[in-house]
Amino acid sequence: MRNRVLGLLIAATMTGTTFTVSPATAAPSALNATTDAAATTARLAGADRYATAAAIAVAAFPKGAGVVYLARGDVPADALAAGSLSDGPVLLVPSCGPAPITTLAAVKALRPTQVVALGGQGAVCDNLLTSVAASVGASTHRLAGQDRYQTSVLIAQRAFPSGSRSVYIASGADTAPDAVAGGALTDGPILTVPSAGPVPATVAAEIARLRPEKVIALGGPATISEALLTAAAAGKPTARLAGADRYASAAAIAAAAIAQRATTPAKAYIARGDVFADALAAGSLTDGPVLLVPSCAGLPDSVQQSLRAMNAGSVIALGGEGAICTDTLTAAARAATAPQVTPPSATPPATTPPVAPPPVSTPTTGTVRVKVNAPDGVAANVELRGGTYRVAAKSPEGTSSDVALTMPAGTYQIQLPSVTVNGTRYVGTTSQANVTVAANQSSNVEATYVADGGARDLHATALTADSVTLTWTAPKGTAFSLRRTSGDDAATDRSQGVEVAVDGTTATDTGLSAGTQYTYSLFTLNQGVWTGPLSVVAGTAPTAGSTDAAYVATPTTVLTEGGDITSAKTTGTGVQVVLSSTMATPPLGSAIILPISQALPGGFLGTVTAISADGRTLDLTATGLGDAFDYYDLNVAEFTVAPAPASPASLLKPTDLLAGLDLADTEVAAADLAVSPAAKGQPKGQCEFGGGSSSVEFAPSVGMGGHFKTKIDKHNNIGPDLPVGASVDMSVYADMKGAAKVEVSGAYACGVNLPQVFKPLTVSPVPISMRLAPTAEVSAGGALSVSNIGVSAKAGFAAKGTMSVKEGVSFSGSPIMEVAALEPEVKANGSLALKAGGELIIGPGVGTSDAGVIAGVSGKLNPIDASFEPYFAATDSRYNACIDAKAEFSRSLSLVATAWIPVWEHTEEISFEALKGSTPYFGSPWELPKGCKSKGAEETPDPGTQDSLLGDGVTKVDDKSVGGGDQWGHLDGFVPGKKAWVLSTGHISNALGSPDKFASTELNRPGDSELSALAGFPTHDAASYEVTLIPEGDNLHVRYVFASEEYPEFVGSAFNDVMSVRVDGKLCSNVPGTDEPVAVNTINAIYNSKFYVDNANGAAGYATSMDGLTTPLTCSVPVTPGKAVTVKIALADTSDESYDSAVALIDGGIWTD
């Protein structure tokens, strides 16, 4: 075990968004970047959400943490409630596959003894959890419930095992950010719940266990309904922390969090509120609240007021410039500085004329208090029409609502639109036809909605291309008139439209046109009084080959067209839409289908959650097909999207974790945190690091195909009041082709975004689309030079089954898999992994981002998940001649039942073998080229003398060495596939093996004065080799590798082991392109990293115990042909005699040309 005390602390000082790392020679500075008045600004940021979470984690726990929590970064369900956890940070990770480099670096810095996954296998798979824990030797644990709500319960039990003063409930929807801001609240846990409906049983039981004094909702009634809050409290007092929007709600939560503190926080954190991935890990930041802000569109008033109230000294952005632009960060810093107000003078100047009092305005408006009564479950509107138009809306919850409307003085007609709920038509009654509004006065209106007593449950039992069959129920002795109209405008009396013959309580309408929309209006004659109409909208089955659906819409569903909408915008949790003046205001809870538009490129399917007083502006949240349709039948035949040619792709830069971390007082070595340097200025679609020739090119083409069938049929199951039945028959595959070209040395990881594939499946009556957001990832190790490597793969799944509350879930499926391995061209072998695939989403509204669209299918699909390793050992002459290739199809997908059945409570996600796991392709593993494993090894004689050092154009005259014979040897393992003469500061036998072996020998031999001068410190255990030779050419070259056990712990320290190559006394072993001598401090993972090979975990192709080494380097010196020159290679330990270093001189590595 290594026991040397760290002689150096690493201090990090932020300058803008970049950290510089240097030896700690003074007290580390606080976070600072730019200053505006008294407030400073800074960032905690990485290249992606995973790196940003890593930056936050290390900043929140600078001295390490006993536990680290892992949460899925692309689906925030389990991370929403994690702000309650105070004993360790939350790191975001992919669902499965390798952990991001930045995540592993953060875990290494935090040194936890336990790593805990939040959520089940579908959230964080066991392989990823185990690999992260194994990187630091930690134990593992999992907090996973049957659904996201129960997972939040398990988090609460861990965070508050003995109860809590308060309980906070927040929406568990993936698009609801209120729980994120709640991480700053300290007196109770956050439990996630649905926005409405019953409280999950596990949540109710947990609230009872916690015994809180109060239950508090985070967010407004549209996010957590009043009925659900009351039910969750179970008789305890309730409260709500909410504002007009997500930004104001976060500000209200921040104010409450500050009130719980003894002192005002010195810091305020701001995070993007519409895409809040960067805020998910912020719960571990305890020195200030988190406020949500727009990315770059000005600060909302609520945020400005909150920052002024805090008067924080520092404002820190979570995420990079793409998340929160500099203008927003600067504006926040200005707002955080309380404005200075000069008190008025006690006596006005004599020259100031008297100021007249302001005129008294005469009120021109009054108030109308509207009480709307209707049965529980029935939403209803009361409309007031006159000089202006106002709507008082009752929600489905409860039996009455009271709404106060401010209106201009005048007389208004009271209108009570009928509403149909669960097959029953309700009509409103009131004792007055008009209401008069007097200025500065209050008037009252009361309306009551009751069933009209006519026919009920009008629905279709058969739907073909040219006919519709309807049935209904009604009291005995009733008669009917059924009228058909084209489009979605219902007949309002029995003279409109076309009469359809009725047979008892059924009717079949024939001779219709295929793929056409019709409205059926049923009037009922009961005891001499006509009531109705009870209406349904039906779309006949389309012609063969059409991608339109046959459907019957629920009575309150609004099918809009372009002219029906004045404007629409996404809100992060849904859509806000402004209706044209010709559109009737739908009741709360109604489904609305919005067409594809510039603002909504995927259209939108939502339910009305809020209505403005003028009835024009509606807030919508995403819903599923079952909320809008009683019957829906879509059949999209086989389709293909041809693979697009490989095109330039957005570059995802390898991340340096040091960018965005405050490491003051953190006792962690620099190399523990350093990862692949960020690429700069490359062509898109390439990943290069550090310049030079090291690069990766991998941008496969992406195509797709499949078929899609789905059917919803409420009325052929258990009744009209429950949307209970749905079937799905679909197949989807991605077709990916493309070869990689890799020229790297050392450890390398990179990724590129590929062009998205978007396929509209249908646009009528509701847009349903499929989108794949593909990426390509590459990781490599060793000195690797290979081209045309990879596989062409077509992979996906076929699934078929049904969902029914009565019968449960029944699904089956199988993976779709085809693959062909490419024949690579190998110059230098090494370790390579290629992954290509991405996020797949299918469902209504897909393509409209930032609107909380409910996907019918979602998750990751990776057709290419391949690895390539040398088959033979590095000591075998066939090392570069044979590759062991493996490829599998990995996926983590699920069917989301609520996309079909919004009230579904049986389960939230449906998954089975075809949708998850990893399956090797047929024939994997392969040997490339075919048959290479059976080829015999070529005999490579070992010359056994130093003469093998000499290459072309040189003749040896004499040589000598300094040091013991046990410091010199002819070895494999320092250069993949090649032998080298190795000179060591310790026993040469210790230089062989794996990095697990510790090479450290104290030989008590003297140092070297020239090397001491280069290192700047005394040297020990020096060794050297000196050869005199006659050159034939006029340029002499020496090819060498420097390796050391000092890596990575003692980079930047006094233990700067050093080496030299001199030709006739002239030093030529400098870092290429510089005048710095090659040493531990000049080539490492931080400095000149393109020349560094990280061998701490065993780089492919290397077989040395040294934890780090350089790539093969060449020094060149002009010489005179025929004139003898002396080449001297030397190295030594620096500052002490432990931790060996070595120089490897490659066979044939001294030559002239």
N, C-alpha and C positions, 0 to 999 in steps of 0.2 A: 504493500500500500504506500502511496506517495505521501510523505510527511513533511516536505519542505514548506515552511510558512510563506504565504504569499508576500513577496517583498514589495508589492505594488498594488495600490487601489486604482481602479479605473474610474475617472470622473468624466461625466458627459455634460457638455455645455451646449445649450441649444442656440443656434443662430438661424433664424427663420424657421425653416422646416427641416434643417439638416443638422445632425450632431457631428461634432468632431471629437475623437477619442484621443486622450493624451494621458501621460502619467500624472497622478494626483500630486501636485506640488503645492497646492493651496486649498483652502476650504472650497468645496464645490459651490457653484453659484446656483441660485434658484431658477426655476423656469422663467425665461424671459425671451422676448423676441422683439416686438415693437411696442412702443409706449404711446398712448394717447391720453393726455392729461395724467390722471393718477392711476389709470388702469393699464395693466400690461396684458399682452396677448401671447398665446402659445398654442401649440397643437400637440395632440397625442394621435399619431396617424401612422398608417402603413400603406402598402400598395393595394391592399384589399381588406375586406372585413375581418379576415383571420389575422392579418398582421396588425390591424388597428386594435383588435381585442387583445393581442399579445402585448402591445404597447401599453394599453390601459392596465393590464394585469400587473406588469412589472412596476409601473408607476404607483399603483395602489398598494403593492406589497413589496417595497424596496428591500426589505430584509428577508424576503422569502415567505412562504406560506406552507402550513402543514397539510393543506388539502387544496386540490385544484379541481374545478368542475368543468366538464366538457359538455357543450350544447351544440346542437345542429345549427349551422350558420345560415342556411338558405331557407329554412322554415322555422320561424321564431317561436313556435308554440311552447316549447319547454323552457326556453330562455326567458320568457316574459315574466315568470314568477321568481326567477333566480335572484332578483334584487334583494330578496329577504335574507339571503345567505351572507353572513358577515365573516366567516372563518377562512375564506379563500376566494380567489377570483374566478370568474367564468371565462373560459377560452372557447371561442367558436371554432368548429371543425366541420369538415364535410361529413355526410352521413356515413360514408365508408371509404375505403381506400387508404392511401398513405396520409398521415397527418401533415399539414403544411410545415415547411421548414421553420417558419417563424413561430409556430405553435411549439414545436419541439425545443427551439431555443429558449422560449419563455419558460417552459416547464423545467428545463435545465437550470435556468437562473433562479427559479422559485424553490427548487429542491423539495417538493412535497413528499410526504410519506404515504399519501393516499390520493388516487385519482378517481373521481366520481363522475359517471355518465348521467346526464339528465335525460330521461325518456328511454324508451325501449330500443330494441334492435333496429327498428326502422329509423330511429333518430340518430343513434350513435352505435355502430355495429361493434361486436365484441373484439374483432381483429384490431380495429383502430384504438379502442380503449386499452387493450392489452399492450399494444405497441407503444403507446404514449407512456403508460405506467412503467413498462420495461426499460424505457430510456433513462429512468432515474431510479430504478429498483423499487418502485412504489407498489403498494397493494391497490386493488381495484374494488369498486363498489358501484351500484346502479340504483338510482331513484326513478322507478318506472311504474306508472299506473296503467290501468286499462285504457285511459284516454288522457288528454292534456289536462283535464280538470283534476283527475286523481293524482297525476304527477305533481301538480301544484300543491296538493294536500301533503304528499310525502316530503316536499321541500319545506312546507310550513312545519311539519313535525320535526324535521331536523333543525330548523332555525329557531323554533320556539317550543321546545319539548315540554315546558311547564306552564303553558298558557300565555296569553298576551292581553294587554289593555285594550287594544283595538284589533279589528280585522278589516282589511281592505279587500274589496272585490272588484275585479276588473275584467273586461271582455277578454276571452281567450282567442278571439279571432286573429288570424295571422296579420291582418292589416290594422289592428287596433293598438295604438301606441301608449295608451294611458298607463299600463302596468310598467312600462319602461321608466317613466318619470317617477314612479312610486318607489323605486329602489332607495331613495333618500329618506323614506319614512322609517322610523326606528322603533315604533311602539307596537308593531304587529306585522304579521305576514300578509302577502298578497295572494289571494286565491282567485284563480281564473274561473269564469262562469260563462254560459251563453249570454247573449244580449237580452233575451227574453225567454219566456217559458218557465218550466219548473227548475228549481235549484237542483243540480246533480246531488244524488244521495250522499256520495262521498264528501262533497263540500259541506253539506248540511251537518253531517256527523262531525266533521273537523271543527266547524264553528262552535258546535256544542262542547267539544273537548277543550277548546281554547278559552271558553268562558269570558268573552270580551265584554267590556262595558258598552261598546258601541260598534256597529257595523257601518262601514263607510264605503260608498261607491266612488270609484275613480272614473270620471267621465259623465256626460249628460245622460238624460233619459233615453236618447236614441242608442246609446252604447250599453247602458244597463237600465232596463225598464224599472219604473217605480214599483211595479208589482213584484218583480224578482227581488229587488232590494228589500222590500217589506217581508217577503217570504224568507229570505236568507237571515234576516235579523231575528225572526221567530219571537217577536215581542220586545226585543231590545231596542234602544234608541238607534235611529239611523241618521246619517248625514251624507253629504255628497261634496266631493271636490271636483268642480267642473267649471268650464267656461264655454264661450260661444263656439269654440273650435278646439282642435287638438293642442294648439299653441297656448290658448288661454287656459285649458285644463291643466297642462303641464305647469303653467305659471301658478295656478291655484295650489297644485300639489307641492310645488317648491315653497310657497309661502307657509304651508302647513308644516313642511319638513323643517324650515328655519325656526318656526315657533317652538319646535321640540328641542332645540339646541340651547345650551347655556350662553353661547356667544354667536355673533353674526359670522357666517363663513367668510373666509378671506378669498375664496375662489368661487367662480360660477362656471359650469360646463355647459356648452351648447352643442346640440347634435341635430342633424337633419331630421325633420319631422315627417316628411312624406315617404322617405325610404329610410327606416330607422335602424338599419343593421348595425351601424356604428354605436348606437346607444344601448344595444342589448347587453353589452358587457360592462356598462357604466355603473351598475349597482354596487360594485366594489369600491367605488370612489366615495369616501366618507367625508372629504373635506369641503364639499360644496354640492348644491343641488344640480340637477340636469334640466336644462330648459330646451324645448324643441323649437327649431327655427326653420324657415324656408332655406333652400340651398343658396339662392342668390337673388332674392326678390324683395329685399327690404325686410325690416324687422316689424312684426305685428305690434300694435300698441300694447297689448297685454305683456309681451316679452320686455319691451322697453320699460314699462312701469315696474315690472318685477325686478329688473336689473337695477333701476334707480333705487328701489326700496332696499335692496341688498347692499348697494354701494361696495361691491366686492373689489378687491385690489387687483385681481387677475381674472381674465376671461379666457378659457381654454376650449378650443374647438376639438371635437372628437371626429376624426376623419380628415382626409386630405382636401385639397383645393376643389376636387370634383364633388365632394360632399358639402362643404361649407366654403364658399369663396371668401377671399380676403376682404372684400367690401363688407360682407355680412359680419365677419369677425371684428373688423374695425368699428362698424356701427354698434356692435354689442359692447365693445370696450368704452365707446363714448357714452352709451346709455348707462353703463355701470357707474359712471362718474356723476354724482349728484350735482345738478345745476346750482350755481351760486346765485342767490337772489338778494339784491340790494334792498334793505328795508326802506320804506318811504320816509322822506324827510318829515320831521314833526311840524315844521311851519313852512308852507309853500313860499317860494320866492314872491316878492312884492309884485313882480311884473306878471305873475300868472293870473289870468282872468278867472273869475268864478266859473265853475263847470256846472252846466245845467243838468238836472237829473234826467236819466233816460226816460223816454216816453213809455207809458204803461200800455202794453199790448192787450188788445181785446181778444179773449178766447174765441176761436172759431170751430173748435172740435168738442165732441162729447164722447161718452163711453157707452157702449152697449155690452151688457153682461148676458152672455148666451149660455143657457144650460141645455145640454143635449143628453137625453135619456135613450138608452137602447140596451137590449140584453147583452150580457157578458159574451164576448166573442164577436160582437157586431160593431163595426166602425161605421160612422155616419157623419155627413157634413150638413151644416146649416149655412145657406148662402144668403147674403144681404146685397140686394142689387138696387142701385139708384145712381146718385152722382158719382159714386165709386163702387167698387166691388170688394167684398170681404167674405172670408170663409172662417167659420168656427168648426174645428174638426175634433171629433171624439175618436179615440183610439179603440182597438178591439178590447183592450183590457178594461174591466170594470163595467158598471152599469150606468154611469153618468160622468159627464165632465163639465167643468165651468170654464168659459173662455171670455176674457175681457178684450173687446175690440175698440180701439180709438178711431173715430170716424168723423169726417166733416159733418157739420150740422145739415139736416135735411131729412126727407122721408125715404125709407127704403123698403122695397118689397122683400118678403121672406119667402125663400124657395127651399124646398126639402127634397133633394134628389133621392129617388129610391136606390136601394142597395141590395144585392143578392149575396147571401152568405150561406155556405153549406147547402145550396139548393133551394133555400127559402128566400122569397122576396120580402123585404121590409120597406114600409112606407112611413113617412113622417107626418105627424099631425101637430097643429099648434092652434091656440085660441085666437090668434091675431094674424091678419094677412100682411100687415105693415108695421114698421116701427119708426117712430120719429125721434131723431137725435137732436137734442138742444145743446147749444154751446155751454160748456162747463157743467153739463148735467149728465146724469146716468140713467139709462133706460134698460129694461129687462126683456129678454125673450126666452121662452122655454119651449122646446120641441121634444116630442116623444116618438120613437120609432117602434112599430109593432109589425108582426107578420101580416101580410095582406089577405090571408085566408084563401088564396087561389092555389093553382097547381104548384107543385114543388118538384125538385130534383129532375129538371129537364136536362137530358144528356143523350149523347149518341151511343147507340149499340152497334152500329155498323157504318163504315165509311169506305166508299170505293171511289173510283175515278169519276163516276157519273151518278152517284146516289148517296144519300144520307138517310139513315134510319134513326128516328128519335123515339124516346119513351119518357114518361113522367108519371108522377103520382098526383092524386087529387081527391078531395072529399066526394062522397057519393052524391049523385044527382047534378053533377056539374057538366057544362058543355064548354067547347073550346073553339077558338079560331086561331090557326097557325099561319103566320105570314112570313114569306121569305123575301129578303132584300139582298142586293149585291153589296159586297164590301162589309165594313164593320159598323154601319149606321143602322140601328134597330128601328123597326116600325114603331111609331108612337101612337097610332090608332089602327083600327081594323080595316081601314080603307087603303092603307099604304102597302106596297109590295105585292107579291103574288100569293094567292091562297094555296095552301098545301092541304090535301085531303087528310082527314083525321079518322083513325079507326080505334075508337075507345080512347085509350091513353097511349097510343102509338101512332106514328106516321112515317111513311117512307116517301122521300122526295127523289124522283128520278129525272133523267134527261139533263143532268147537270154537266158542266164543263170540268175537265180534269185540271187539277192544280189551281182551283179558283176559290176565293173566299166568299162565304155567304153568311148572313145573319138570320137566325130563326127567332121570331118573336111570338110567344104563346100567350093569348088572352083567355081568361077564364070567366065563364058566366056562372055565378053561384048565388042562388036565391034571388035571381032577377037583377043582380049587379055584376057588371063587367069589371074585372081587375086585371092588372098586368100592364105591360107585358113582362113575362119571364123570358130572358133572351140568352142565346148562346151563339158564339161565332165559330164556324167550322171551315176548314180548308180541305177540299176534296183531295184524294190521292193524286199525285202528279203523274204525268206520262212517264213511260219507261226511260230510264237514263237520266231523269231529272234529279237534282240534289235538293229539291224542296221537300218539306215534310207534309204529311197529312196530319191534321190536328183538330182538336176542339178546345177552345180557350175557356178558362174559367170565366164566369160572368163579369167579374170585376177587372179582368186583365185588360190593359190598354195596349193595343198594337199601334205604335206610332209610325208615321212616315216623316220624311224630311221637313215638310212644311208645318208639321205639328209642333216643332221644337224651335224656340228662338235661340237658345244657347245651351251648351252642356259643358261641364268641366268635371274632372276627377278630383276627389277630395282626400285620397289616401285610404279612406274606409268605404268609399262608394262613389256616387256621382251626384252632383247637384245640377238639376235641369230646370230651365225656364220654359214653360208652355206658352204657345201662342194664344192670343186672345180668343181664338175659335175653339179651343179645347176645354172640355168640362174638367173640373177639378176632381180627380179620383179620391176615394176615401183612403185613410191610412190603412196600410197593410195590403193595398192592391199591388198586383204585379204590373210592371211596365216594361215593355220591350223597346229599346232604342236602336235605331238603325245604325249601320256603319257610317261614320262621318270623319272629318278631319280631327275633331276633338276626341272621337271614340273609334279608333281604327278597327277595333274588333266588335263594335256595337256594345250593347249592355243589356243584361237581364237583371232587374232589381225589384225590390218592394219599397213602397213609400213609407218612410219613417218619420218625416216631418213635412208640414205644409206651411208656407208663409201666410200671413194674414190676408194678402191679396189673392191667394189661391193660385198664383202663377209659378212660384218657385218651390220645387220639391226636392227633398233629400232622399236619396235612394241607397239602399245597401244591396249587395249582390245576393242573388238567390238561385234556386235550381229550377229545372223545367217543371217539376211537380207543383210549384206555386202558381205557375201561369197556365197550365194545361190540364184538363181532365183526360185528354187523350192526345198522344203524340207518337207518330210513327215515321221514322227517318231511315232511309236505306241508301247509303252512299256506296256504290259498287267499287270494285277494285280501282285504285288510283295510284299514280306514281308522280313523284317530283324528281325529274332527272338530276343526277349529281352535277352540281355546278363545277366548272373547272376551278382548280385551286387558285385562290385569289388572295391578294394581300389582306392580312387580318390584323386586328388590333393587338398590340403587344401588351401582355401582362408581364411586368418587369419582375424578375427575381427580387426579393425583398431584403433589405437590410433592417433587421429588427432595431438597430440602434437609432434609426430615424423615428423619432417620436417618443423616446423613453428618457425619463429623468432618473439616472442611475446613481445620483448622489447617495453616499453612504451605503451603496450596494456592494458587498464584498464578493464580486463575481469577476472572473477573468474575462478579458475582452474577447478572446476566441470562443468562450462559451456562448457568447451572444452573436458572434459574427456568422453570417450566412453568405450565400452567393451574392456578390455585389450587383447593384442595379445596373441594368443595361442602359446605355445612353446613346441616342441618336442613330439607332439601327433602322434599316428599312423595315417597314411593317411586315409581319409574317416571319421575321427572323428573330432569334434570341441570341444576342452576343453579350459577353461580359468582359469588361476590362480592355476592350479593343483587341488589336492583334488579329490572329487568324482563327481564334477559337470562336466557333459559331454553331448554331443549330438551325436547320431549316426543316420545318414540318408543318404543312398546311394542307391536310387532305381535303379532297372534295367531299361534299355531303349531299346525298339525295334521300328521299323518303318514299314510302309506299304503304299500302294497306287497304282496308275497307272499314266501314263504320255503320253499324245498324243499332238503333236503340228504339225502345217502345215503352211508353207509359200508358197504363190503362187502369184508371181508378175504379171504374164502375163494374168491371168484371171481377173485382176482388170482393171486399167486404162492405162497400158502401161509399157514398159520395163525400162523407165527412173526413175520411182519412185517405190521403194519397199513399197507397200502400204497395203498389206493384210496379216494378220496372224490370226490363230485360236489356241486356247489352250483348252484342255480338260484334267483335271488332278484331282487327289485326293491325299492327303498326310495326314498321321496321325502318331502321336507318341504314343507308348504303354509303359506306365510307371507303374512299380509295386515296392512296397517296404514300409516297416513300419519304423516308427521313434521310437527311444528310447531316452527319454529326462530326464535328472537329472540335474536341475539347480535351482538356487535361485536368484531372482532379474531379472533385465532386461538383455537380452542376444540376440545377433544377430550373425549369422555365415553363411558361405556358403562353398560348396565343388564343385569342378569341377568333372564332371562325364566323363567316356570315350566317345569320339566322335563316332557318327554313320555316316558312310560314305557308300553311295550306288551309284556305277556307273550305270547310266541308259543306256548309250550307249557309245561306243568308236569309231564308224565309221559312217560317215566320220569325225565327230568332237566329242571329248569326252564331254559328258554332265553328270553331277553328282549331287547328293543331299547330303548335309552334315548338321547334327544337332550337335551343340556344347552345350551339356546340362549342366546345373548346378542345384544344389539343395540348397535352402535357408531355413534357420530356424530362427525364432525370437520367443522369449519366455519371459514371465513375471510372477513374483510370485515365490513362492516356489513350483516347479513343479516336480513331479516324475510320469512318465507315460511310458508305453511301448506298442508296437503293435498299434500305433496310426497312422492314415493316410488314404489314399484312393488308390485304383488301378484304373487308368484311361487310356482310349484310346480316344485321341482327335486330331482333325485336321480339314481339310476343303475339300470340293469338289467344283471345279470352272470350268466353261465352258463359252466360249465367243469368240468374234472376235475383232480385231483392224483393222481399215481401215481409211485412211485419207479421203476417199470419204464418207464413211458411219459413221465414228466416232467409238466410243467404245460401245460394248454391252456385258456385262458380268452378269452372275448370279451364285449363289452358295449357299451353306449351310454348317453349321458346322457339323463335325462328333464328336459325344459325347457318350461315354459309361463310367460308373463309378460304383464302389462298395466301400462302406465304410468299414473299418476294425473295429473289436471290440477291443477297447483299454483296457488295464489293468492299473487302476489308483490307485496310492498310495496317491498322493497329487495333487489336481487339480490346474489349473492355466490357463494362456493365452498362446496359441500356434498358430503360423502361419507357414504353410509349402508351399513352392512354388518349383515346379520342371518343367523344360522345358529348353528352350535355343534359341540360334540364329539358324535360319533355312535359308539355302541358296540353290537355285536350279538354274543351268544354265551351259552354256559352260565354261569349264576351272575351275569349282569349284574343289577345292582341291589344286590348285596352289595358294599359298598365296603370298602376297606382289607383286601382278602383276596387280592390278586394275581390276580384273575380273568383268564383268557386270553380275549381278545375274538376272535371269528371275523372281525369287521369292525370297524375302528376308524379314527379320524381326524376331520378337520374337513369340515363340509358347510356352505357358505354360499350358500343360494338367492338372497339379495339381496347383491350387491356392486355398488353403484351410485354414480355421481358426477354432479353437477349443476353446470354452470358457466355464467356469462353468455356468450351467443353474441356479443354486440356489445361493443366496447371501452367502457371507462368514459367516454370522451369522446363517445360516440354517445348521442343522445337516446333511442334504443331499448334502452338498457342494461338497464332493468328490465322490458322487455316480452318477452324471449325467453331461454329456457334451453336449453342443449345438454345432453341427458341421455344417459348411457350406463349399461348394466347388463349384467352377466355373471354366470355361475354358476361359482363357484370351489370347488374341493374338493381335499383332500389325504387320500385314504383308502387303505387297503390291506386285503387279505385276509390273515389270519394263519394259515398252514397248520397250526401246532401246535394250534390249537383243534379241528381235525379229526384230525390225525395227530401225536400227541405226540412220536414218535421221529423225525419228519421232519428231515432234515439237508440236503436238496437246496436249500432256500431257506427263509428265515424269514418273509419277507413277499412277497406277490404283488400287483403293481399293474399296471394297464394304463390306457389312455387314458380309459375311462369313469370311473375312480376318481380321477384326478388332473388338475391343470391348471385352466385358466380358459377358458370358452367364452362368447362374447358371445351374448346372446339374439337371436332373430330380430327384425329391425327396428331394433336398436340401431346407431347412436345415433338418438335422437328429437329433434325440436324441439318444445318445449312453450311455449305452445300450438301446435297444428299450424298450419303455414303462417306462423309468426311471422318466419322468416328472410327471407321474400320481401316483407315490408311495407317501404315506403319510409320513410326517416328524416324526421321532422318538422323543419321549418325553425325553428331557434331563433335569433333574431337576437341578436348580441352587441352590447350597448349601447355597449361600448367606453369607458364612463365610470364613475367610482365611484358615480354615481347608482343603478346597479343594486344597490348594497348596501342601499338603502332599501326597506323593505316597506310594509305598510299602516300608516296612522295616523301618518306622520311627513312633515314638509316640511323640506327642507334650506335653511339660511340661508347657511352658508359652510363651507369645509373647507380644510385645509392638511396638508402632510406634511413630515416630517423625514427626511433620508437621501437617497441618490441615486436617480435615476429607474430605475436598473437593479436596485433593491431592491424593486420594486413591479410587480405584473402581474395580469392577469385570466386564470386558469388552470383547467384540469380536473385531476382526479387526487387532490385532497385529500379530497373527499367523493364517494363513488360516485354517478355519474349526475348530478352537479351541478357548476356552475361556482362559483368563489369568487375574491375579490380576495385576493391573497397578498402579505404583507409579509415580507421575508427579511433576515437579518443578513449575507447574501452576495449574489452575483449571482442574480437571480431565475431565470435560465436554468438554473442548477445544481440548482434544486429540482425540475425536471422529469426524468422518466425512471424507471429501475428502481433497486432498492437496490444493484445492482452499481456504480452510479455514485457517486462520492464527492463530496459537496457540502461544500466547505470553501474559503472566500474570506477573505483578510485585507485588509480595506478601510482599515485604519488610521484609522477614524473614532472619535469619542468615544463614551463610554457614556452612561448615564442615571442620575442620582443616585437617583431613586425606585426604579428597577429594582435598583440596587446594594444599596439598603436591603432590598428583598425577598429578594434572592439571598443576602445575607450576604457577598458577595465583589465586587470591582471588576468593572464591566461594560465592554464594548467594542462597536463597530460597531452602535450603537443605531439603530433606525428607528421611526417612529411615524406614525400617521394620526389627525387630529383633525377632527371634524365637529360643527358647531353646527346644531341642528334644533328645530323646533316640534312637540311631541307633541300628538296628538289624544286619546289615551287617558291613563289614570292609572298604567299600568305599562309601562315601557320594557324591551325585551328585546334582547340582543345574542347572536347565534349564531356560534360560532367553533370553530376546530380549532387546536391547538398541535402542531407537529411539530419533530423535531430529529435531527441526525446524532449527537448525543451518546449516543443510545440504541444498543445496550444497555450498551456497555462502561463508561460513566462514570456510571452510576447510583450515587448515594451519595457522589459525589466533589465536589471544589470546582468542577468544570466544570458547574455547575448552571444552565444557560441558562434564562432566565425571561422571562415576558411579563405584560402587565397589560391589563385593560379598566377604565377609570374613567369614571364618569358624574358630571359636576360635581365631579371630584376624589375621589369615593368609589370605592374599589376593589371591584369586584364579580366579578372573575375568580378566585374561590376554587374549590378542589376541592369539588364538590357535597357538602353535608352537613358541611363543615368550615370552618375559618377559615384554612386553608393556601392560599397562592397557587399557582396552576398553574405547575409547573416540572418539569424533568427528574427531580428527586429526590422529587417528590410524587405524580406519576402515572407508573407504569412497570409492569413485569411482576411486581414484588413488592408494591408499595404501590398501593392503589386501582386494582388491575389491571382492574376491570370497566370502567374508562374508557380502557383502553389498547389500542391496535392494534399488534401486533408485525408490522412490515413488513420485517424483516431478510431474509426469503426471498421477499418479494413477496406481500402480502395481496391477495386477490381484490377487484377493483374500484378499486384504488388505482394511481396512476401518478406516484408521487413517489420521489425518490432518498433521502428521509429514512428512516432505519431504524426509526423508531417515531413514533407520533403518537397524539393522543387521539381518542376518539370525538367527534362534535359535542357541544359543551357550550353551555349557555345561562346567561347571568347576567341577573338581573331586578332592576330598581330602581324604586321608586315615584316618580312625577313628577307635576307639576301641569299639567293640560291647558292648552295655549296659552302656557305659559311656556317660553322657550328654555332648552335644556340643551346641554351640550357632552360629547360622547363621545370619549375618547382611547384608542386601541389602540397599545401599544408593546411592543417586545421587544429583547433584546440578548444577545450572547455573554457568558459569565461566566468570569472568571479568565484567559482568553486570547481571541484573535481567530479561532481556527480552529474547525472543525466547526460548520457553519451550523445555524441554527434558523429557524422560520417560523411566522407566524400566518395562517390562512386565514379570511377573513370571507365567509360564504356569501351568495350573491345573495339579496336580500330578507331578510337576516339581522338587520336593525335595524328593529324595528317596535314599535308600542304596541297595547294593548288595554284 
